[in-house]
Amino acid sequence: EFVVEGRARAAGVSQFCDAAFVALDSSGATTRPIVNQVGWHVGQGPDPQGVQSTALARNDLTVMAFSPLDEANANILHGEPYTTIASSHSSTPAQVALRWLAQR
């Protein structure tokens, strides 16, 4: 509604899986989201729950990670292999984790 009224340039969604996009497609919605915000951090691996493959399969869909440093898991900021990688690149473990996500 905000996009149609011109009060927003685009729409985004949070935690949408492929089934949610299928439901959206069949709902007759005229506005397509361009961002899907999902919980994603380096400890989950390169493509948790098919997040990237879903984004790639849908044109113009960008993935936005929330909690990218997984603050609940101290290992990412203070454990291996993150500290070793960070020191070899003169950066912090947080910078390593964020760069890894950005390169996906």
C-alpha positions in Angstrom: 0.0 0.0 0.0 2.8 2.4 0.8 4.6 1.7 -2.5 1.3 2.1 -4.5 0.7 5.4 -2.7 4.2 6.6 -3.4 5.1 6.9 0.3 7.8 4.2 -0.1 10.1 3.4 -3.0 10.1 -0.4 -2.4 8.9 -3.1 -0.1 10.8 -5.7 1.9 10.0 -8.8 3.9 11.5 -10.6 6.8 12.1 -14.3 7.2 10.3 -15.3 4.0 11.0 -18.9 2.8 10.3 -20.1 -0.7 6.8 -21.2 0.3 6.0 -17.7 1.6 7.0 -16.3 -1.8 4.8 -18.9 -3.6 1.9 -17.8 -1.4 2.7 -14.1 -2.1 2.7 -14.9 -5.9 -0.7 -16.6 -5.7 -2.2 -13.8 -3.6 -2.4 -11.3 -6.5 -0.2 -8.8 -4.8 0.9 -6.1 -7.2 4.0 -5.0 -5.3 7.0 -7.4 -5.2 9.5 -7.2 -2.3 13.1 -6.4 -3.2 14.7 -7.4 0.1 14.3 -10.5 2.3 15.8 -10.0 5.7 16.8 -13.2 7.3 18.9 -14.3 10.4 22.2 -15.2 8.8 25.7 -15.3 10.2 29.1 -16.9 9.3 28.5 -19.8 11.7 25.5 -21.0 9.6 27.5 -21.7 6.4 27.3 -20.4 2.9 23.6 -20.9 2.2 21.4 -21.6 5.2 18.0 -22.9 4.3 18.5 -22.0 0.6 18.5 -18.3 1.3 20.8 -17.4 -1.5 19.4 -19.8 -4.0 15.9 -18.5 -3.4 17.2 -14.9 -3.9 19.0 -15.8 -7.1 16.0 -17.6 -8.4 13.9 -14.5 -8.0 15.1 -11.5 -10.0 16.0 -8.3 -8.1 15.7 -9.9 -4.6 18.4 -8.9 -2.2 19.2 -10.8 1.0 19.8 -8.7 4.1 21.3 -10.4 7.2 20.1 -9.6 10.7 22.3 -10.5 13.6 25.2 -11.0 11.2 27.7 -11.4 14.1 25.5 -13.8 16.1 26.1 -12.0 19.4 24.8 -15.0 21.3 27.8 -17.0 20.0 31.0 -15.6 21.4 33.0 -18.0 19.2 32.6 -15.8 16.1 34.1 -12.8 17.7 36.6 -14.5 20.0 37.3 -18.0 18.7 39.0 -20.0 16.0 39.3 -19.8 13.0 38.0 -16.2 13.1 40.8 -14.7 15.2 43.5 -16.4 13.2 42.0 -15.2 9.9 41.6 -11.7 11.2 45.1 -11.4 12.5 46.5 -12.6 9.2 44.6 -9.9 7.4 45.2 -7.1 9.9 41.5 -6.9 10.7 39.1 -7.9 13.5 37.0 -11.1 13.6 33.9 -9.0 13.2 35.3 -7.5 10.0 36.1 -11.0 8.7 32.6 -12.3 9.5 30.9 -9.3 7.8 33.1 -9.5 4.7 32.3 -13.2 4.4 28.6 -12.4 4.4 29.0 -9.5 1.9 30.8 -11.8 -0.5 28.0 -14.3 -0.6 
